[in-house]
Amino acid sequence: MILPVFAYGQPVLKKVAVPVDEHYPDLAQLISNMWETMYAAHGVGLAAPQIGLGIRLFIVDTVQIADEKKDDSGIKKVFINAEMLHEFGKSWSYEEGCLSIPNIRGEVERLSDIRIKYMDEKFNWHEESYSGIHARVIQHEYDHIEGKLFIEKLKPLKKKLIQGKLNKIKAGEATADYRLKFAKI
């Protein structure tokens, strides 16, 4: 089932998410719905807060943007109760967007490599390293479960330039080719 994406201004997007345990009701169906929602919105990642749930769960699929020339098949994974262990490497800038902040993009500086610990959908622990675009997508989604949005990482001038658009989204005056759920003001 395709779920509405919670738009900028929704309080759940600014809260640190809580851990999930194996008794979380209908978790397999929730994850399935998240995949369906993400693909319908043409995203490469989606975090539970973006569908209104303040839990430490996000999904990532970089397979759809993988670079075949570099022999990169991408990753498609579920991350539950993730803990960022280490961010390292070179700082690099890349234009990011977010399903919760439609029609706004901006250059974000992030470190190129990460080490992360997480549980899969069967609640098995993994500790893995990622780099490049895979690390970036994971960092973006991880920020969501920490109550952070990519716009907080933009340069001050860019933040100032987009403030009017952000105010419109917050007021429910935004459109996307997927369903949005706006905050009640």
C-alpha positions in Angstrom: 0.0 0.0 0.0 1.3 3.4 -0.9 1.4 5.7 2.1 1.4 9.5 2.2 4.8 11.1 2.7 4.9 13.5 5.7 5.9 17.0 4.5 8.2 19.5 6.0 6.6 21.0 9.1 5.4 17.7 10.5 6.7 17.4 14.0 7.7 13.7 13.6 10.4 14.8 11.1 12.3 16.7 13.9 12.2 14.1 16.6 14.8 11.5 17.4 13.2 8.1 16.6 12.9 5.3 19.1 14.2 1.7 18.7 12.1 -1.1 17.1 11.9 -4.6 18.5 10.8 -7.9 16.8 7.3 -7.5 18.3 6.6 -4.3 16.4 3.1 -4.9 14.9 3.0 -5.8 11.2 6.6 -4.9 10.7 6.9 -7.0 7.5 3.9 -5.3 6.0 5.2 -1.8 7.0 8.5 -2.5 5.3 6.6 -3.7 2.2 4.5 -0.5 2.2 7.6 1.6 2.6 9.2 0.0 -0.5 6.1 0.6 -2.5 5.8 4.2 -1.2 9.4 5.0 -2.0 9.3 3.6 -5.5 6.0 5.3 -6.3 7.6 8.6 -5.3 10.8 7.8 -7.3 13.0 7.9 -4.2 16.2 6.0 -3.4 15.6 6.0 0.4 12.7 6.4 2.9 12.8 6.6 6.7 9.9 5.7 9.0 9.5 9.3 10.2 8.7 10.3 6.6 5.5 8.2 6.8 4.7 9.5 10.3 6.3 6.8 12.4 9.0 7.9 15.0 10.8 4.5 14.8 14.4 3.7 13.9 13.7 2.2 10.5 14.8 3.2 7.0 15.2 1.6 3.6 17.7 2.3 0.9 17.9 1.2 -2.8 20.8 2.6 -4.8 20.6 -0.3 -7.3 18.4 2.0 -9.4 21.2 4.6 -9.6 24.2 2.3 -9.7 26.9 3.0 -12.2 27.3 0.0 -14.5 30.5 1.5 -16.0 32.2 1.3 -12.5 30.9 -2.3 -11.9 28.7 -1.1 -9.1 25.6 -3.0 -8.5 24.3 -0.7 -5.7 22.6 -1.8 -2.4 19.0 -2.5 -1.5 18.6 -2.9 2.3 16.4 -2.4 5.3 18.1 -0.7 8.3 16.6 -1.2 11.7 18.0 0.4 14.9 21.0 1.7 13.0 23.9 3.3 14.8 26.4 5.4 12.9 29.8 4.2 14.1 32.1 6.3 12.1 32.0 8.9 9.3 35.4 9.5 7.6 37.1 10.1 4.3 37.0 13.2 2.1 34.3 15.8 2.3 32.3 16.1 -0.9 29.4 18.1 -2.1 26.4 16.6 -3.9 22.9 18.0 -4.7 20.4 16.3 -2.4 16.6 16.4 -2.3 14.1 14.8 0.0 10.6 13.3 -0.5 9.4 15.3 2.6 10.6 18.6 1.1 9.3 18.4 -2.5 10.9 20.5 -5.3 13.8 21.8 -3.2 17.3 20.6 -3.8 20.7 21.8 -2.5 24.4 21.1 -2.3 25.2 19.1 0.9 28.7 18.4 2.2 29.2 14.9 3.6 32.1 12.7 4.3 32.7 10.0 1.7 32.8 6.9 3.9 30.8 5.4 6.8 30.8 2.5 9.2 27.3 1.6 10.4 25.8 -1.1 12.6 22.2 -2.1 12.0 19.7 -4.9 12.2 18.0 -6.4 9.1 14.3 -7.2 8.8 15.0 -10.6 10.6 16.7 -8.7 13.5 20.2 -10.0 12.7 23.0 -7.5 13.5 25.4 -6.3 10.7 28.3 -4.0 10.8 29.3 -2.7 7.4 31.2 0.1 5.6 29.9 2.1 2.7 31.4 4.8 0.5 30.4 7.3 -2.1 26.7 7.6 -3.1 25.8 4.5 -1.0 27.2 6.2 2.1 25.5 9.5 1.2 22.0 7.9 0.8 22.5 6.1 4.1 23.7 9.3 5.9 20.6 11.1 4.5 18.2 8.5 5.8 20.1 8.1 9.1 19.7 11.8 9.6 15.9 11.3 9.4 15.9 8.9 12.3 18.0 11.4 14.2 15.4 14.2 13.6 17.6 16.0 11.1 16.8 17.2 7.6 19.2 17.9 4.7 18.2 21.5 4.6 20.0 22.0 7.9 23.3 21.2 6.2 22.8 23.8 3.5 24.9 27.0 3.3 23.3 30.0 5.0 22.6 31.9 1.8 20.9 28.9 0.2 18.8 28.5 3.4 17.7 32.1 3.1 16.9 31.7 -0.5 14.6 28.6 0.1 12.9 29.9 3.2 9.8 31.1 1.3 9.4 27.7 -0.4 9.8 26.0 3.0 7.1 28.2 4.5 4.8 27.3 1.7 5.4 23.6 2.2 4.8 24.0 5.9 1.5 25.8 5.1 0.4 22.9 2.8 1.0 24.8 -0.4 3.2 22.2 -2.2 2.6 19.6 -4.9 4.4 16.4 -5.8 3.6 13.4 -8.0 2.9 11.5 -4.8 0.6 12.0 -1.9 1.8 14.4 0.8 0.5 14.8 4.4 0.9 18.3 5.7 1.1 19.6 9.3 -2.0 21.1 10.7 -1.3 24.8 11.4 
